[in-house]
Every structure is written in structure tokens, then in C-alpha cells.
Amino acid sequence: MTILSELNGHISSNKLKLILLATPIVVGSGAYLYYYYRKSGETQTSGNKTKKTITPLDKSLELKNKGNECFRLSKYEDALKLYTEAIQICPVDRNKELSTFYQNRAACYENLKQHEKVVEDCSNAIKNDKLYVKAYLRRGKANEILNRYEDAAFDYYVASCSSAFQNSDHMKLLFEVLEKFAYGKAREVMAKRTVNTFQIYLFRHIINKFSRDPLKFKSKISNNYNEVVTNLLKDDSNDDSLDLDLKLLKGTIEMLIGKNESGEERLRKIVDTCEENDYKINSEKIDSTNPDVYYIRSQMHLISKSFENAINDLNKSIEFDPNFACAIGQKLYIEYQQSMMLNNFIKKNSIIEEFEKAVNKFPKSNELLLLYFQILLSNNETKKAESFINKALENDDTDPTLYVYRALVYVEEGDLEKTREYLDKALKIDSKCSFAYEIYADLCSKLENMKDASSYLESAINCSTTFEDVKNLILKHKSLELQNKAPSFS
């Protein structure tokens, strides 16, 4: 055992230093230097002098700190140069530090509005740290500014995954950019369609939403309904020959199939002037007491999420036609959703009572029955919901969407065999029933059969008639893709 190790075992470090300094003959200057190096680990010998060693990592961290100070003072160009130097000097195996340097430099580019550079540096940060949430968020923002909504959706989805979808800010970013992506894709899908057709039951749904029959033969829609749609949409040259009801129908169909600008312009021209009663059609003034005018305007308010205005117009519509079941149902449904958002259970129960009265008064209105059915199902009142969907089927057993709603009851009850049976009934009636394909996709997704789920959603998109349905299905399809691509935080 050496003298130094014996002393280490019996004497404190401060006393040891005194002994070593006081007895150089016994221990020697070499032993003293050895002890000093062992304590510090950061010096080297050069003759009789000591010198601190600066590693490349130390230097890069020092540059990063200087860059942070410049960034704090909004000197983004100076900070950018310092972060660049730090990246160049930092050892390539120091992934954590490199990811931070790239992320910091991306922040500089962000403030300098160089968004392509932001994407590039955030991508490099993510290469070094695949779970770097801040880098995903910053890259998502840059991608969104560059109108790369699909890429931005991936970035925001990963950020949302990091909190198990509990961060409301991240979820808001994800939902908004998915909406933008789906809207653009839906426009592309609808633009490629040379013919706009509606299955007869879907066309009947549209007609049934009018208080006054726009085609004057609501109860006996025949197989020429596609011809009616085609003629209405063919061009605008015959607009002056259309009466108010047909103008409302034309604008409504245009909105449904994604011709939002022309449809909204047409409807606005009518609904914005109806109260002043000064817009003429066929030399006759608009009937400002027409309930359909206010109902259509309520739907336009719903699109822009102006719920109070929608309720006001629905009230006017009901005022002019107290038996307008569709308007009554829609008003109650909106009020129900608002009561749920505000946790106003007294209001919620009151609205349910109003719904009960309405469905008893208008048992033949499937539009009303379906709205109440959805409320009951969301409250887990499956037996009661089942009774109302059965009533709807008694009213019209040729509508495949009703069989899909019936299948949803079995979904809630966990009866997959019955669910498939009713979905297949829907598809037997109409092989292009997009709603049935969508529910099949949901089932496959729950069973983690993502390949079939994706395939069913593609079928649903191809078979959907309305712009809004196409958009929502594209959004759902993209969400499924993101689920499969995102890295795991578990």
C-alpha cells in the first residue's frame, strides 16, 4: 500500500492537502499533482504549469449559450451564426445536444420568416431526437404556413401523441390543420366528378328538409330525380325562369356538392334580402314569410358555426310554419348540444322532454326521429333508441341509412354478428351506401384491422355524394394513416 492511499484512508482531504504541501520530501511533488488531477479531471501538465482542457463539446455548448443570449435580445442573425458554429463543432455522436442546436437555429429562422429553413432544421433536430415535441410543433407551424397541411397534420399528431391526446392546445392545432387538409382534398375529389348524382333516398332527404315542396311532388319522387338535379345545375341561364323554391333547392344542392361559392352567393342573394322584401323573381316579390328561406339561412349559419343566429332563424321558420318538423328537430338538437357543452343538465332534460313531445306529434318525420335517436344513443339508452329507429324503418324501409343506424344499436350492445347483418342489408339496398362503408371502417379500426379499415374508408369516400361527407371521410382516413405512422411515446 502506498503512502498516499494510507493517508487517504485515515485523514480527511483538507488535512491531506496540508500534509502533502508541508512534507514534499516524503510524498514528493508528483504525488501532489496526481492527487490534484484526480480531483479535478480537467487539467493537464505543461512543464510545471497546469492548463484547462476545452473539448469540442464544451466549445459548442459555450457557443449555444452565447446564441441564447443573442436570441433573448432579438439579435436573430447573430444567434443564428453562433448556433451554426455550435452545430459544426459538436461531436456527431452527441445527439441530444445537436437536436437542441438545430431546434434553436430553427427558432431563429422562424423569426426571420425563412420557413423552409425552419422545416429543414426541425427535421434535423428530429433525426437526432425522434421524440422532440417542440421540434414537431415548430415544424408543423412552418408546414402549415407553407400550405403543406398533410405534413403539418403529421407533426401536430405526434405532438398530441406525446400527451396521450390530453393537451387541448395541441389537439386544436391538429384538428384545424386536418380540416384544412380534408377541405382541399375534398375539393379535388369533387372537381373530378363530371356528373353530380344523388341516390333517390338522399334526394328525398334534401326535399324533406323543405317546408314547402320545391318540386311540387314531394310525395311521389320518381326516377327522374337525377334529371331534375342535372337540369338545375346545368348552367345559370335559366335562373330567371326559376321560382323561389327552385332557387333555394338549387343553392342548397350546390352547397352540398361543394360548389360553395356559387351556392352561397345564390342563397345569400335571397336570404339577405328577404326581410326587406325587395328582390323580385318573375316580377313577384319574395314572400318574407316563407319558412324555407329562414331554414336555409340557419344552415348557412351552422356552416360558419354561428349557432345563436342559426337558432334565431330556426325560430322564425317555426313561427311561419309551426308544423315544420325538420326545423323543430334541428333547433332542439342544437340547443341540446349547447346544454351538453355547458354541463347544463336541467336544460338538457328540458330539451329531451321537448323532443318527446315533438316525435309524438310528428311520428312520420324521419328527420326528427333520427335526431332524437342520436341523442338517445349518445346517452346509452339503446332500447329506447332502437324503438325510434324501428319507427323510422316502418315509415320507409327502402332507405339504407336507416339500416346502418339500426346497426349502430348493435354496435353499442357489442353484437358484431347483428351489426354486420344490418350493414349488409344497407349495402344490398344500395351498394354505394357510403354510411355503411364508414361504419364497417370503424369496426375494423376497433378490431385493429387497419388495412381493411382504410379500404372501407376509401370506398366510403368514392361513394359519398355531398362535399361535407367527402371532407369528413377524408379527415377520418388521414387520422387513421397518422395513427399508423406516428412514433410511439410508450
Secondary structure as GFF3:
##gff-version 3
##sequence-region A 1 490
A	DSSP	alpha_helix	3	10	.	.	.	ID=ss1
A	DSSP	alpha_helix	13	22	.	.	.	ID=ss2
A	DSSP	alpha_helix	24	27	.	.	.	ID=ss3
A	DSSP	alpha_helix	29	40	.	.	.	ID=ss4
A	DSSP	beta_strand	43	46	.	.	.	ID=ss5
A	DSSP	beta_strand	49	52	.	.	.	ID=ss6
A	DSSP	alpha_helix	56	72	.	.	.	ID=ss7
A	DSSP	alpha_helix	76	89	.	.	.	ID=ss8
A	DSSP	alpha_helix	95	111	.	.	.	ID=ss9
A	DSSP	alpha_helix	115	128	.	.	.	ID=ss10
A	DSSP	alpha_helix	133	145	.	.	.	ID=ss11
A	DSSP	alpha_helix	149	162	.	.	.	ID=ss12
A	DSSP	alpha_helix	168	191	.	.	.	ID=ss13
A	DSSP	alpha_helix	200	208	.	.	.	ID=ss14
A	DSSP	three_ten_helix	218	220	.	.	.	ID=ss15
A	DSSP	alpha_helix	225	233	.	.	.	ID=ss16
A	DSSP	three_ten_helix	239	241	.	.	.	ID=ss17
A	DSSP	alpha_helix	244	256	.	.	.	ID=ss18
A	DSSP	alpha_helix	260	271	.	.	.	ID=ss19
A	DSSP	beta_strand	280	281	.	.	.	ID=ss20
A	DSSP	beta_strand	284	285	.	.	.	ID=ss21
A	DSSP	alpha_helix	291	303	.	.	.	ID=ss22
A	DSSP	alpha_helix	307	320	.	.	.	ID=ss23
A	DSSP	alpha_helix	325	341	.	.	.	ID=ss24
A	DSSP	alpha_helix	345	361	.	.	.	ID=ss25
A	DSSP	alpha_helix	366	378	.	.	.	ID=ss26
A	DSSP	alpha_helix	382	395	.	.	.	ID=ss27
A	DSSP	alpha_helix	400	413	.	.	.	ID=ss28
A	DSSP	alpha_helix	416	429	.	.	.	ID=ss29
A	DSSP	alpha_helix	434	446	.	.	.	ID=ss30
A	DSSP	alpha_helix	450	463	.	.	.	ID=ss31
A	DSSP	alpha_helix	467	485	.	.	.	ID=ss32
###
